[in-house]
Amino acid sequence: MRASGSRLISVGAYRPSRVVSNAEICTLIDSTDEWIRRRSGIVSRRFGGPDETVVSMGAAAGRQAICRAGLDPSEIDTVLLASMSWVHQSPPAAPQVAEQVGASGAAAIDVGVACAGFCHAVAVADALVRAGTARHVLVVGAEKMTDIVEPTDRTMAFLFADGAGAVVVGPAAERGIGPVVWGADGSKAALIAHPVPWTNLREHPDVWPSLKMAGPEVFRWAVADVTATARAALAAAGLKPEALAAFVPHQANARITDKMATALGLPASCVVAGDIETAGNTSAASIPLALDALLAAPTAPTGPALLVGFGAGLSYSALVVDLP
């Protein structure tokens, strides 16, 4: 049956146990702890081990979210997995996550929108619930970015990390997930990309097609264009900045977050997520991981939160949600 609205019921997270300091990163790249902190805001990050995969981490976060929602796994109708680091072309990862969380038989779909994937997937989950196509949707963001980033690349290695986060989206009497504002600019696709396809390995097996990024250009795009998207999502939800309890953007770079918060005119009462300090950039996993950290704080915010995803594509999305 159709629902009048949908909402986030719960949040779950999985963080690999291995903590990697800036000092350890600097053993492989020409950099310093001070430079990394100043340029990105990152102090440490988590790296997954050989047995920690996009599927296993995503399933762990999903199981926690389902448990916190007070649901049986069989009540999950749909699983949406946002990831850019699943290194298998086939089979897709979402059906395996669904099986591991106990939602066997649920529709399971991979959402490939890189760092914007989680917000895209939440918007799809909201539409599915309100349309009556699904009642409870598990939305997972899971990444093992260390699989696709060259550890000796000075411009990339210090930024990216591993982890997973998840939310359960379910029906509500009123809308707890606002209208999504999203889009893409394919003309800038080369700014965050694998320069060569995986098929390049056939002729050049010694050249791994690692992810590359034009950092300064992406920084300027995020601060200008994505901030405008965030502002439009607020307007679509009928809210002013002062109504926000929290601002949870993709944890790409602390300087981007700070500039966005300033440009949006957020009040001092609005909690700004800063999970990047100890989690690094976990792409599609960064927003649910940051949500989990905010809600675990002694003074957890309550009320509306502005979520903003942006990254490779270039793709972007923003929406306001009521915190669970």
C-alpha positions in Angstrom: 0.0 0.0 0.0 1.1 3.5 -0.7 2.4 5.5 2.3 1.9 9.2 2.9 5.6 9.6 3.6 8.7 7.8 4.5 11.4 8.3 7.1 14.8 7.1 8.4 14.0 4.5 11.0 17.6 3.6 12.1 21.3 3.9 11.2 24.0 1.3 11.3 27.8 1.4 10.7 30.8 -0.8 10.3 34.4 0.6 10.7 37.4 -1.7 10.1 39.5 -2.2 13.1 42.8 -1.1 11.6 43.4 2.6 12.3 45.9 4.2 9.9 47.6 7.4 11.0 49.0 10.1 8.8 52.5 9.1 9.8 51.9 5.6 8.4 50.6 7.1 5.1 53.7 9.3 4.9 55.9 6.3 4.8 54.7 5.7 1.2 54.2 9.3 0.0 56.2 12.5 0.2 54.0 14.4 2.7 53.7 15.3 6.4 51.1 14.9 9.1 50.8 18.7 9.3 50.2 19.1 5.5 47.6 16.4 5.4 45.7 17.9 8.4 45.8 21.3 6.9 44.7 20.3 3.4 42.0 17.8 4.3 41.3 17.8 8.0 42.2 14.1 8.2 44.1 12.8 11.2 43.5 9.1 10.8 41.4 6.7 8.7 40.4 3.0 8.7 41.7 0.4 6.2 39.9 -2.9 5.7 41.8 -6.2 5.9 41.8 -9.0 3.3 38.6 -10.5 4.7 36.8 -7.1 4.9 35.0 -6.5 1.6 32.4 -4.2 0.2 29.9 -7.0 0.8 31.0 -8.1 4.3 31.3 -4.5 5.6 28.0 -3.5 4.0 26.2 -6.5 5.5 27.6 -5.8 8.9 26.3 -2.2 8.8 23.0 -3.4 7.4 22.5 -6.0 10.1 23.1 -3.3 12.8 20.6 -0.9 11.1 17.9 -3.7 10.9 18.5 -4.6 14.5 18.2 -1.0 15.7 15.0 -0.6 13.6 13.5 -3.5 15.6 12.7 -5.4 12.4 13.2 -9.0 11.4 15.4 -9.2 8.3 12.5 -10.8 6.4 10.7 -7.5 6.7 13.2 -5.8 4.3 11.6 -5.7 0.9 14.5 -4.0 -1.0 18.2 -3.6 -0.6 20.0 -0.7 -2.3 23.8 -0.8 -2.2 25.7 2.4 -3.1 29.4 1.7 -3.9 32.1 2.7 -6.4 34.7 0.2 -5.2 33.1 -3.2 -5.8 35.8 -4.7 -8.0 33.7 -7.5 -9.5 31.9 -6.6 -12.7 29.6 -9.5 -12.0 27.8 -10.6 -9.9 26.5 -7.4 -8.4 27.1 -6.9 -4.7 23.6 -6.0 -3.5 22.1 -9.5 -3.7 25.0 -10.8 -1.6 24.5 -8.1 1.0 20.8 -9.0 1.1 21.6 -12.7 1.6 24.1 -11.9 4.4 21.7 -9.7 6.3 19.0 -12.3 6.1 16.8 -10.6 3.5 16.9 -13.4 1.1 14.5 -12.9 -1.7 14.4 -9.1 -1.4 14.9 -7.0 -4.5 18.6 -6.0 -4.4 20.1 -3.3 -6.6 23.6 -1.8 -6.9 23.6 2.0 -7.2 26.7 3.2 -9.0 26.8 7.0 -8.4 30.2 7.1 -6.5 30.3 9.6 -3.6 26.7 10.8 -4.4 25.4 7.2 -4.3 24.0 7.2 -0.7 21.8 10.3 -1.2 20.6 9.0 -4.6 19.7 5.7 -2.9 17.8 7.3 -0.1 15.8 9.3 -2.6 15.0 6.1 -4.5 14.0 4.3 -1.2 11.7 7.2 -0.3 10.0 7.0 -3.7 9.6 3.2 -3.4 8.0 3.4 0.0 5.7 6.2 -0.9 4.6 4.4 -4.1 3.9 1.3 -2.2 6.5 -0.7 -4.1 8.3 -1.5 -0.9 7.6 -1.1 2.8 11.1 -1.3 4.3 14.2 -0.5 2.3 17.8 -1.1 3.5 20.1 1.5 2.1 23.7 0.7 2.4 26.9 2.7 1.5 29.9 0.5 1.5 33.4 1.1 0.2 36.9 -0.4 0.1 38.6 2.5 -1.5 42.0 1.0 -0.8 41.3 -1.5 -3.6 41.1 1.2 -6.2 43.5 3.9 -5.0 47.2 3.7 -5.6 48.9 3.8 -2.1 51.9 5.7 -3.4 49.9 8.4 -5.1 50.6 11.6 -3.2 47.5 13.3 -4.4 45.1 10.5 -3.4 46.5 8.0 -0.9 46.0 10.2 2.2 42.3 10.9 1.4 40.5 7.7 0.9 39.6 4.9 3.3 37.2 2.0 3.9 34.0 1.4 5.8 30.2 1.0 5.5 27.1 2.7 6.8 23.4 1.9 6.4 19.9 3.2 7.1 16.5 1.6 7.1 13.8 3.6 5.3 10.2 2.9 6.2 6.6 4.3 6.0 5.5 7.4 7.9 2.3 9.3 8.3 4.1 12.5 7.1 7.2 13.0 4.9 10.4 12.6 6.9 12.5 12.6 3.7 12.3 15.8 1.7 12.3 16.2 -2.1 15.7 15.4 -3.6 17.6 17.9 -5.7 20.0 16.0 -7.9 21.8 16.0 -11.3 25.0 15.3 -13.1 27.5 17.1 -15.3 29.1 14.5 -17.7 31.2 17.2 -19.3 33.4 17.1 -16.2 33.6 13.3 -16.0 37.4 13.2 -16.3 37.9 15.2 -13.1 37.4 12.0 -11.0 38.0 8.9 -13.0 40.0 5.8 -13.9 42.1 7.1 -16.8 42.1 3.7 -18.5 39.5 0.9 -18.4 40.1 -2.5 -16.7 40.5 -4.1 -20.2 43.8 -2.1 -20.4 45.3 -4.9 -18.1 45.2 -7.3 -21.0 47.9 -5.4 -22.9 49.5 -3.7 -19.9 49.2 -6.1 -16.9 51.7 -4.0 -14.9 49.6 -0.9 -15.1 46.7 -1.0 -12.5 43.9 1.4 -13.5 43.8 3.3 -10.2 41.4 6.2 -9.5 42.7 9.7 -10.3 41.3 13.1 -9.3 41.8 16.7 -10.3 41.7 17.9 -6.7 41.6 21.7 -7.2 39.0 21.6 -9.9 36.8 19.3 -7.9 37.2 21.5 -4.8 36.0 24.6 -6.7 33.1 22.7 -8.3 31.9 21.4 -4.9 32.1 24.7 -3.1 30.3 26.6 -5.8 27.9 24.3 -7.6 27.1 21.7 -4.9 26.5 24.4 -2.4 23.8 25.7 -4.7 22.3 22.2 -4.8 22.2 22.1 -1.0 20.5 25.5 -0.9 17.9 24.3 -3.4 17.2 21.2 -1.3 16.5 23.4 1.7 14.1 25.4 -0.4 12.4 22.3 -1.7 11.9 21.1 1.9 10.4 24.5 2.8 13.1 25.2 5.4 15.5 28.0 6.3 19.1 27.3 7.4 18.2 28.2 11.0 15.8 25.3 11.1 18.5 22.6 10.6 19.6 20.5 13.4 22.5 19.0 11.5 24.5 19.3 8.2 25.9 16.1 6.9 27.7 16.5 3.6 29.8 13.8 1.9 33.0 13.7 3.9 35.3 14.7 1.0 37.5 17.3 2.6 37.0 19.3 5.8 37.8 22.6 4.0 34.9 21.9 1.5 32.6 21.2 4.4 33.6 24.4 6.2 33.1 26.6 3.1 29.7 25.0 2.4 28.5 25.6 5.9 29.6 29.2 5.8 28.0 29.8 2.4 24.8 28.3 3.5 24.7 30.6 6.6 24.2 27.7 9.1 23.5 28.8 12.7 25.8 27.9 15.6 23.1 25.5 16.8 23.4 23.3 13.6 25.8 20.4 14.2 28.2 20.0 11.2 29.4 16.5 10.6 33.2 16.1 10.8 33.6 12.4 10.6 36.4 12.8 8.0 38.9 13.6 10.8 39.0 9.9 11.9 37.3 8.1 9.0 38.8 9.8 5.9 36.9 9.9 2.7 34.9 6.7 2.4 32.9 7.8 -0.7 29.3 6.4 -0.7 29.8 5.3 2.9 30.8 8.6 4.3 27.3 10.1 5.0 25.8 7.1 6.8 29.0 6.7 8.8 28.9 10.4 9.7 25.2 10.1 10.7 26.0 7.1 12.9 28.8 9.2 14.6 26.4 12.1 15.2 23.7 10.0 16.7 26.2 8.2 19.0 27.3 11.5 20.5 26.3 12.4 24.1 24.3 15.4 22.8 22.9 13.9 19.6 21.0 16.3 17.4 17.3 15.9 16.8 15.3 17.3 14.0 16.0 17.9 10.3 19.4 17.2 8.7 20.6 18.3 5.3 22.4 15.5 3.5 24.6 16.4 0.5 26.4 13.9 -1.8 28.8 14.8 -4.6 31.5 13.1 -6.6 32.5 11.2 -9.7 30.3 11.6 -12.7 30.2 14.4 -11.8 27.0 13.6 -9.9 25.4 15.4 -7.0 22.3 15.1 -4.8 20.9 16.7 -1.7 17.8 16.2 0.5 16.6 17.0 4.0 15.7 14.1 6.3 14.3 13.9 9.8 16.9 12.3 12.0 15.8 8.9 13.5 
